[in-house]
Amino acid sequence: MKILIKNGRIIDPDTRLDKVADLLIEDEKIAAVGENLEEKADQTVDARGCFVMPGLIDMHVHLRDPGLTYKEDIITGAQAAAKGGVTTVLAMPNTKPVMDDPSRIAYVKHKAKEFAKINVLQVGAITKGMKGEELSDIEGMVKMGIPAISEDGKSVMNTQLYREAMEIARDLDIPVLAHCEDIDMVKGGCMNEDEKSKEFGLPGISNAVEDCIVARDIILSRDTGCHLHLCHCSTEASALMLKKAKKAGIPVTGEVCPHHFTLTSDDMVRNDTNYKMNPPLRRKEDLEALRQGLKDDVFDVISTDHAPHSREEKGQSMLRAPFGIVGLETSVALTITELVDTGWITPMQMAEKMSYNPARILKLEDKGSLRPGKTADVVIIDPEEEYVIDVNSFVSKGKNSPFHGRKVKGKVKMTICSGTVVYEE
């Protein structure tokens, strides 16, 4: 099978190529990149006016499979990812049962291979049952194929146990993906602690809830040599600490989610739980620090923290509804609208943060690149197409998004995974 993509703006961080050219896919590989390719192909795609980037890699996705498949499952999550231009996702381990054992990793691996049209990589839990009391069989899960460990949804509050896990991760050459939250400081909070929480009469979550654990985890990364990846950073201090840690040579990277670089707590609508997420939407000063950190490459990755819930769950009060929003089908448009179009980042930086950097962090040597010989994971994006986000058009089971009705620019036109078209508008 040959696919010839013509006249697209090829943006490849691996080769630093950013020019209008053609790209030829043959079977599962990138065969050639160049001007005026005249190869006969089974399918020719006119990508004039479009970005042609390496397939996106989302390092932070909740597929809810097994045990919570009324919210999402591997099949629907993979379909949502493909529609969003994502060819590889990392599935977080807070399923039922928790992904803390090689046999459970095997379940996801085999189901994804049979039913998902994209790459689904399952992350392993740091502790058994995510209870923070006893380490999981990390080595056994690595042998089964996990690319990382995480306790996402909470922090391992036992610092010595967490340090031991980081030492194991260092020895196995995998990163630790850190959800930074001091649970003892949350105290039932459901939004950012600021004037808006006072106005709504709701308990708040202070920046210190995140910042204290970010500081602890960076210190442990320094002491163990483990690669620490800070998930869904939301505060000005997180950006500052990450910048200083990198300058000091500590092996740490960080990600920002589109909702945190797009919205603040001032945007929240009273009693609308689609604005309830963890970490919460912060102040304007935090948002600006995140954008500056993305611009300056302090932050390496843009991930979604795609967290689908049922309408019934999100239909509860702000105090009772679960945290989280969906993001796989909106991340491209929000990144282009809020960051690229406004000059905060370049299209090349977008490709770096949404594909190339995740591939390097996860040591996926064959991904995040359009170099000939690499696996043909490719996304074609029209950066100028405007549309209004409609949650009813989502293929994800989750419709919980604060962006319903928002006008955006940037639409995924085609997603190709391992040389096969897995989404076409």
C-alpha positions in Angstrom: 0.0 0.0 0.0 1.4 3.4 -1.1 0.1 6.7 0.1 1.4 9.9 -1.5 0.8 13.1 0.5 1.3 16.1 -1.9 2.0 19.8 -1.2 1.8 19.8 2.5 3.9 21.8 5.0 6.1 19.1 6.3 7.0 19.8 9.9 9.5 17.3 11.3 11.4 18.1 14.5 13.7 15.1 14.0 15.2 16.4 10.8 14.3 20.1 11.5 12.4 20.2 8.2 9.8 22.8 7.8 8.9 23.3 4.1 6.2 22.6 1.5 7.0 19.2 0.1 5.6 15.7 -0.6 5.7 12.6 1.6 5.5 9.0 0.4 4.4 6.2 2.6 5.0 2.6 1.5 3.5 -0.2 3.6 4.2 0.7 7.2 7.1 3.1 6.6 8.0 6.6 5.5 9.6 5.9 2.1 10.6 9.4 1.0 10.2 13.1 1.7 10.9 15.6 -1.0 9.7 18.0 -3.6 7.7 16.9 -6.7 7.6 13.2 -5.8 5.9 11.5 -8.8 5.6 8.0 -7.4 2.5 6.0 -8.4 0.4 5.5 -5.3 -2.7 3.6 -4.2 -3.9 6.9 -2.6 -2.9 10.4 -3.3 -3.8 13.1 -0.7 -3.7 16.8 -1.5 -2.4 18.4 1.7 -2.1 21.9 0.3 -2.4 24.5 3.1 -2.1 21.8 5.8 0.5 20.9 8.4 1.9 17.4 7.9 3.4 16.3 11.2 4.5 13.0 12.9 1.5 11.3 14.5 0.7 12.8 17.9 1.7 11.0 21.1 -0.6 11.7 24.1 1.2 10.8 27.3 -1.8 11.1 29.6 -5.1 9.4 28.7 -7.7 7.6 30.8 -9.2 4.8 28.8 -11.2 3.4 31.8 -10.7 -0.2 30.6 -11.1 -2.6 32.4 -13.8 -2.0 34.9 -15.1 1.5 34.0 -16.0 0.9 30.4 -19.3 2.8 30.7 -17.1 5.9 30.7 -14.7 4.8 27.9 -13.0 1.7 26.6 -10.0 0.9 24.5 -12.0 0.9 21.3 -13.8 4.2 21.7 -10.8 5.9 23.3 -8.6 4.8 20.3 -11.2 6.1 17.9 -11.3 9.5 19.7 -7.5 9.6 19.7 -7.4 8.9 15.9 -9.9 11.7 15.3 -7.7 14.0 17.3 -4.6 13.1 15.3 -3.1 10.9 18.0 -1.4 7.7 16.9 0.0 6.6 20.3 -1.6 7.0 23.8 -0.4 6.2 27.3 -3.3 4.7 29.3 -3.2 5.6 33.0 -3.4 2.7 35.5 -6.3 3.8 37.7 -8.7 1.3 36.3 -10.7 -1.4 38.1 -8.8 -3.5 38.9 -5.7 -1.2 39.0 -3.0 -1.9 36.4 -0.5 -3.2 39.0 0.3 -6.7 37.7 1.9 -8.1 34.4 -1.3 -10.2 33.7 -3.4 -7.1 33.8 -1.0 -5.3 31.5 -1.3 -8.2 29.1 -5.1 -7.8 29.0 -4.8 -4.2 27.7 -2.0 -5.1 25.4 -3.9 -8.0 23.7 -7.2 -6.1 23.5 -5.5 -3.1 22.0 -3.7 -5.2 19.5 -6.9 -6.8 18.4 -9.3 -3.8 18.4 -7.5 -0.5 18.5 -6.4 1.1 15.3 -3.7 3.1 17.1 -0.9 2.3 19.5 -2.1 1.9 23.1 0.7 1.7 25.7 -0.4 0.8 29.2 1.3 2.5 32.2 1.8 0.5 35.3 0.8 1.6 38.8 3.6 2.3 41.3 1.9 0.6 44.2 -0.4 -2.3 44.5 -4.0 -1.2 44.2 -2.7 2.4 44.1 -2.9 2.2 47.9 0.5 3.6 48.5 1.5 0.8 50.8 3.4 -1.8 48.8 5.2 -1.6 45.5 3.8 -3.3 42.4 5.8 -5.8 40.3 7.4 -3.0 38.3 10.0 -5.2 36.7 7.4 -7.8 35.6 5.3 -5.1 34.1 8.3 -3.6 32.2 8.9 -7.1 30.7 5.2 -7.0 29.7 5.8 -3.7 27.9 4.9 -0.8 30.1 6.7 2.4 29.1 6.4 4.1 32.5 5.0 3.9 36.0 2.6 6.3 37.6 0.1 6.7 40.5 -1.9 9.1 38.4 -4.9 10.4 40.2 -2.9 10.7 43.4 0.6 11.0 44.8 2.5 8.3 46.7 2.6 10.0 50.0 5.1 7.5 51.6 8.2 9.3 50.5 10.6 6.4 51.2 8.4 3.9 49.3 8.3 6.4 46.4 12.0 6.8 46.4 12.4 3.0 46.2 10.1 3.0 43.2 12.1 5.7 41.5 15.3 3.8 42.1 13.7 0.7 40.4 12.5 2.9 37.5 16.0 4.4 37.1 17.5 0.9 36.9 14.9 -0.2 34.4 15.4 3.0 32.4 11.7 4.1 32.4 10.3 7.5 33.6 8.0 8.1 36.5 4.9 10.1 35.6 4.1 12.2 38.6 0.6 13.4 39.6 1.7 16.0 42.2 -0.9 16.5 44.9 -0.5 16.6 48.7 -3.7 14.8 49.7 -3.5 16.1 53.3 -3.9 19.6 52.0 -6.8 19.1 49.7 -9.5 19.1 52.4 -12.4 18.5 50.1 -11.5 21.2 47.7 -13.2 21.1 44.3 -11.8 24.2 42.5 -8.9 26.7 42.8 -8.7 28.5 46.1 -9.2 32.2 45.1 -11.8 34.9 44.9 -13.9 32.7 42.5 -14.2 29.9 45.0 -15.2 32.4 47.7 -17.9 33.8 45.3 -19.2 30.3 44.6 -19.0 29.3 48.3 -16.9 26.2 47.5 -13.8 24.8 49.2 -10.7 25.6 47.3 -7.4 23.8 46.3 -4.4 25.9 46.9 -1.4 26.1 44.6 0.7 24.6 47.4 -1.2 21.3 47.1 0.7 20.8 43.8 3.9 22.8 44.6 4.9 20.9 47.7 4.9 17.6 45.9 6.6 19.0 42.8 9.4 20.2 45.1 9.6 16.8 46.8 9.6 14.8 43.6 12.3 17.0 42.0 14.5 16.4 45.0 14.0 12.7 44.7 14.8 12.8 41.0 18.0 14.6 41.8 19.0 12.1 44.5 18.0 8.9 42.6 18.8 9.9 39.0 15.4 8.7 37.9 13.7 10.5 35.0 10.8 12.4 36.5 8.0 13.6 34.3 5.6 16.1 35.9 2.1 15.6 34.7 -0.5 18.3 34.1 1.4 21.2 35.7 -0.9 24.0 36.6 1.0 26.6 38.7 3.5 29.4 38.3 5.7 27.8 40.9 5.7 24.5 39.1 7.0 26.2 36.0 9.7 28.0 38.0 10.8 24.8 39.8 11.0 22.9 36.6 13.1 25.6 34.9 15.5 25.6 37.9 15.7 21.8 38.0 16.6 21.6 34.3 19.2 24.3 34.7 20.7 22.2 37.6 20.9 19.1 35.3 18.2 17.1 37.1 16.5 14.6 34.8 13.0 16.1 34.8 10.5 17.0 32.1 7.0 18.4 32.3 3.7 18.7 30.6 0.8 21.1 30.3 -2.8 20.3 29.3 -4.8 22.5 26.9 -7.4 23.4 29.6 -4.7 24.8 31.8 -3.2 27.0 29.1 -6.7 28.1 27.8 -8.9 28.7 30.8 -8.7 30.2 34.3 -11.0 30.0 37.3 -12.5 33.3 36.1 -14.0 31.4 33.2 -15.9 28.9 35.4 -19.6 28.9 35.3 -21.5 28.3 38.6 -22.6 24.7 39.1 -21.1 23.6 35.7 -19.0 20.5 36.6 -17.4 20.4 33.2 -15.1 23.0 34.7 -14.1 20.7 37.6 -10.8 19.1 37.0 -7.7 18.1 39.0 -5.5 20.1 39.2 -8.1 22.8 39.0 -8.2 25.8 36.7 -5.9 28.4 38.2 -5.4 32.1 38.2 -4.4 34.3 35.2 -0.8 34.6 36.5 -0.5 30.8 36.5 -1.9 30.5 32.9 0.6 33.1 31.7 3.5 31.3 33.4 2.4 28.0 31.7 2.3 29.7 28.3 5.7 31.3 28.8 7.1 28.0 29.9 5.8 26.4 26.7 7.3 29.2 24.7 10.6 28.9 26.4 10.7 25.0 26.2 10.6 24.7 30.0 7.7 22.4 29.4 8.4 19.6 27.0 5.0 18.1 26.3 1.3 19.0 25.7 -0.9 16.1 26.9 -4.7 16.0 27.4 -5.3 14.2 30.7 -8.4 12.9 28.8 -10.7 11.9 31.6 -14.2 10.7 30.4 -17.1 10.4 32.8 -20.8 9.7 32.3 -23.4 12.4 32.1 -25.0 11.1 35.3 -21.7 11.4 37.2 -21.0 14.9 35.9 -24.6 15.8 36.6 -24.0 15.9 40.3 -23.1 18.9 42.4 -19.6 20.5 42.2 -18.8 18.9 45.5 -19.8 15.4 44.5 -19.1 15.2 40.7 -15.8 13.5 39.7 -12.8 15.6 38.6 -11.9 15.5 34.9 -12.7 16.5 31.3 -12.2 14.9 27.9 -9.5 16.2 25.6 -8.4 13.9 22.8 -10.7 15.5 20.2 -10.0 19.1 21.1 -6.2 19.3 21.8 -5.1 20.1 18.3 -7.6 23.0 17.9 -6.9 24.5 21.3 -3.2 24.3 20.8 -3.4 26.1 17.4 -6.0 28.6 18.5 -4.5 29.5 21.9 -0.7 29.0 21.3 0.2 28.8 17.6 -2.1 31.5 16.2 -1.3 33.8 19.1 2.5 33.4 18.6 3.3 31.7 21.9 4.7 28.7 20.1 5.7 27.9 16.5 4.2 25.0 14.5 7.6 23.3 15.0 7.3 23.6 18.7 3.8 22.1 18.5 5.1 19.1 16.7 7.9 18.8 19.3 5.6 19.0 22.3 2.8 16.8 20.9 5.0 14.1 19.2 8.8 14.3 19.1 9.4 15.1 22.8 7.0 12.4 24.1 8.7 9.9 21.8 12.1 10.8 23.2 10.9 10.7 26.8 9.4 7.3 26.3 12.3 6.0 24.2 10.0 5.2 21.2 12.8 5.4 18.7 10.6 4.7 15.7 8.0 7.4 16.5 7.8 11.2 16.6 9.6 11.5 13.2 9.0 11.8 9.5 12.5 10.6 8.6 12.5 8.0 5.8 12.6 4.5 7.3 10.6 5.4 10.4 7.1 4.0 11.0 4.5 5.9 9.1 2.6 7.6 11.9 1.4 10.9 10.3 -1.3 13.5 11.0 -2.5 16.1 8.5 -4.0 19.2 10.0 -5.6 22.2 8.4 -4.5 25.1 10.7 -6.9 27.6 9.2 -10.2 25.7 9.3 -12.6 27.2 11.8 -15.4 25.4 13.5 -17.4 25.3 16.7 -16.7 22.5 19.2 -19.7 20.3 19.6 -19.5 17.6 22.3 -22.3 15.7 20.5 -20.0 15.0 17.6 -17.3 13.4 19.9 -16.7 9.7 19.3 -15.5 9.4 22.8 -18.1 8.1 25.2 -17.3 11.1 27.4 -19.0 14.4 26.5 -17.7 16.3 29.6 -15.9 19.3 28.2 -16.0 23.0 29.1 -15.3 23.8 25.4 -18.7 23.0 24.0 -19.8 25.9 21.8 -16.3 27.4 21.6 -15.1 28.6 18.2 -11.6 27.3 17.3 -9.2 27.0 14.4 -7.3 23.9 13.4 -8.9 20.6 12.3 -7.4 17.2 11.9 -8.1 16.1 8.3 -6.4 12.7 8.3 -4.6 10.4 10.7 -2.3 7.6 9.5 -1.0 4.9 11.9 1.6 2.4 10.7 0.8 3.3 7.1 -2.9 2.8 7.4 -5.5 5.6 7.4 -7.3 5.3 10.7 -9.2 8.6 10.5 -10.3 10.7 7.5 -12.7 13.6 7.8 
